[in-house]
Amino acid sequence: MILSSMRDVVFGYGKEPVIDQLSLDIHVGEFVGITGPNGSAKTTMLKLLLGLLKPWSGSVHMNTEQLRGKKLEIGYVPQQVASFNSGFPSTVLELVRSGCYHKLGLFRRFTLDKEAIVERSLREVGMWEYRHARVGELSGGQKQRICIARALAGQPEVLVLDEPTTGMDRRSREGFYDLMRHYADVHGLTIIMVTHGLEEVGNRLDRTITLERQESEEWQCLSTNSCNVLSGLED
Amino acid sequence: MFEYEFMQRAFWAGGLIGFIAPILGVYLMLRRQVLMADTLSHVSLAGVALGSIMKLNPVLSGFAVAIIGALLVEQLRRSYRTYSEVPVAIIMTSGLALAVVLMSLRMNLSKTFSSYLFGSIVAVSNIQLWMMAGVCLIGLTFFFVLRRPLYNLAFDEETASIGGVQVKGLSFAFAILTGMTVASAMPIVGVLLVSALIVLPAALALRVARNFAAAIVIAIITGLTGIFSGLTASYQWNTPPGGTIALILLLFLLTGISAKKLISLYNRKRHRAVKQQQTATLYIHSKSNT
């Protein structure tokens, strides 16, 4: 079953497109890695998929209406989220609990079941011991981990991660990739992850999408001083 | 001093605004929109001038223009995503320019204006008091009912949007509430210091609080204490209420920051002493073993 599809999508920030005629399908339950050099529009592609950006032309469709008979829940960890305001007055536990707010609505209280999910998410990313710490006191890698725990606490059906392991040490990164594989296998979670560490993720991924700058356009970029990055796809 | 009706009204008004303005300040600071309060107070001043010229109630016209200004700032903020402070500067300059020009058209307005600029206890009328009560009630309901989406919005707009928060609608509603609060706080602290009432308690709260609820509570307590002590001092020493309140709030902020620094310095020293003691104990143990 196709969860999301892009057809002949063109998008850019200036006059020139950074994504040109991009088409792809993401299937339910897949663990997909998106890779490519800097400036190859990986984050832009994610934002187009999530509907945060509107394409110049082409179509982007996310099957948000129905999956297992209910509205599709999406968890998103953006690239810069770990660099959030270090003065944000919140404990780790409070921040991760906020990942469940959309399920609880405005007034429903936290159930034991939800508390257990929050605890599990924090334990899975190895941050349970820091639950009473103020988020601003954490390191970059730790902030990244609690942002992932926050997304997991919302029990999403689709998890969209933009370079989620930034700031983590190698052991944490390996553990994180194992955890994502586990979520895909056991919970049927669809994971779309932008990463530079493809060799580290190894065979845990179901599929890799590589965005590339076209060589001829690279030369044009040098001569005109405008970054005209055209993206292609490789499975 | 409570035998005077105007002082009773001033304390009522201060209590109401001291409750809502610091909560608003916490969210404004977290959303990096601190200057919005200052901007809207200048815009509101233009509204007051416009109301006087058009023979409307200046309180109501100032209130309405502040809301329109808030909506404009929010709309422009969406257009200038990369430079979100630009719309604030545009609206602030326009508001002040309009106020000055309109004021020059009616020279007899200058006395009324000085009470709006610097705040005056006697300037709080019954209609303003009722307006403040209304704004306070609306604001408290807004912040209580929408506390969860507002928390997510303050943390990160993009993830909030993906998580189902109606970011655009909530941001506009928040902007309207900001305009309403600023317009109703003007008579007590004045245009020039209205942002002090919103920002200073929040700045202290964000500095010392460990969690979100504590930040809100600390901001409210600071705001109320600052306003009540400022009004009392203003009455006793015959000083302008706005400036007195702002100075007391500033004093609270400086004391809070210094106290926090001292506590962290003490904790660091204690931690170092414990470490040194542990190292010494280990050394003695290893010596006695050999």
Interface residues (C-beta under 8 A of the other chain):
Chain A: L50 L52 I74 G75 Y76 V77 P78 V81 F84 N85 G87 F88 P89 S90 T91 E94 L95 S98 G99 Y101 H102 L104 L106 R134 A151 G154 V160
Chain B: V26 L30 R32 V145 L146 R148 P149 Y151 N152 A154 F155 D156 E158 T159 S161 I162 G163 G164 V165 A205 L206 R207 A209 R210 N211 F212 A214 A215
